[in-house]
């Protein structure tokens, strides 16, 4: 276990690394917030795009599975194929 002095220095270092934006001018803080919001928007858009793609793939896979299973049962196959038209 580190001593109290080491913990205090580590705490000050962690605080300084977490909040490097404190300055007399707000320009540094504004630039970092702008970059962070851009990154957040980019990651969110990418995540939503991938989630949509995953849903589309799952839907197409389920359609293929139902068509394969429907070949043995022509009434089932006809019902589903007419529904999808």
C-alpha positions as CSV (number, residue, x, y, z in Angstrom):
1,X,0.0,0.0,0.0
2,X,1.5,3.4,-1.0
3,X,2.1,5.9,1.7
4,X,-0.1,8.9,2.2
5,X,2.3,11.2,0.4
6,X,2.5,8.9,-2.6
7,X,-1.2,8.7,-2.7
8,X,-1.6,12.4,-2.6
9,X,0.9,12.9,-5.5
10,X,-0.9,10.2,-7.5
11,X,-4.2,11.8,-6.7
12,X,-3.0,15.2,-7.9
13,X,-1.5,13.6,-11.0
14,X,-4.8,11.7,-11.8
15,X,-6.8,14.9,-11.2
16,X,-4.4,16.9,-13.5
17,X,-4.6,14.3,-16.2
18,X,-8.4,14.1,-16.0
19,X,-8.9,17.8,-16.0
20,X,-6.2,19.3,-18.2
21,X,-8.6,21.9,-19.5
22,X,-8.4,24.4,-16.6
23,X,-6.8,27.5,-18.0
24,X,-7.3,31.2,-17.7
25,X,-8.8,31.3,-21.2
26,X,-11.7,29.1,-22.2
27,X,-10.3,28.3,-25.7
28,X,-8.5,25.1,-24.6
29,X,-11.6,23.8,-22.8
30,X,-13.8,24.7,-25.8
31,X,-11.6,22.9,-28.3
32,X,-11.5,19.8,-26.1
33,X,-15.3,19.8,-25.7
34,X,-15.8,20.3,-29.4
35,X,-13.5,17.3,-30.2
36,X,-15.2,15.2,-27.6
37,X,-18.6,16.0,-29.0
38,X,-17.4,15.2,-32.5
39,X,-16.1,11.9,-31.3
40,X,-19.3,11.1,-29.5
41,X,-21.4,11.9,-32.5
42,X,-19.2,9.9,-34.8
43,X,-19.2,6.8,-32.5
44,X,-22.9,7.0,-32.0
45,X,-23.6,7.2,-35.8
46,X,-21.2,4.3,-36.4
47,X,-22.8,2.2,-33.6
48,X,-26.4,2.9,-34.9
49,X,-25.3,2.1,-38.5
50,X,-23.8,-1.3,-37.4
51,X,-26.9,-2.1,-35.3
52,X,-29.1,-1.4,-38.3
53,X,-26.9,-3.6,-40.5
54,X,-27.1,-6.4,-37.9
55,X,-30.9,-6.2,-37.8
56,X,-31.0,-6.3,-41.6
57,X,-28.8,-9.4,-41.7
58,X,-30.9,-11.1,-39.1
59,X,-34.1,-10.4,-41.0
60,X,-32.6,-11.7,-44.3
61,X,-31.3,-14.8,-42.5
62,X,-34.7,-15.5,-41.0
63,X,-36.3,-15.2,-44.4
64,X,-33.9,-17.6,-46.0
65,X,-34.4,-20.1,-43.2
66,X,-38.2,-19.9,-43.5
67,X,-38.0,-20.3,-47.3
68,X,-35.7,-23.4,-46.9
69,X,-38.1,-24.9,-44.3
70,X,-41.1,-24.0,-46.4
71,X,-40.0,-26.1,-49.4
72,X,-41.2,-29.2,-47.7
73,X,-44.6,-27.7,-46.8
74,X,-46.0,-26.2,-49.9
75,X,-49.0,-24.6,-48.2
76,X,-46.7,-22.9,-45.7
77,X,-44.4,-21.8,-48.5
78,X,-47.2,-20.4,-50.7
79,X,-48.7,-18.5,-47.7
80,X,-45.4,-16.8,-46.9
81,X,-44.4,-16.1,-50.5
82,X,-47.7,-14.5,-51.2
83,X,-47.4,-12.4,-48.0
84,X,-44.0,-11.1,-49.1
85,X,-45.3,-9.8,-52.5
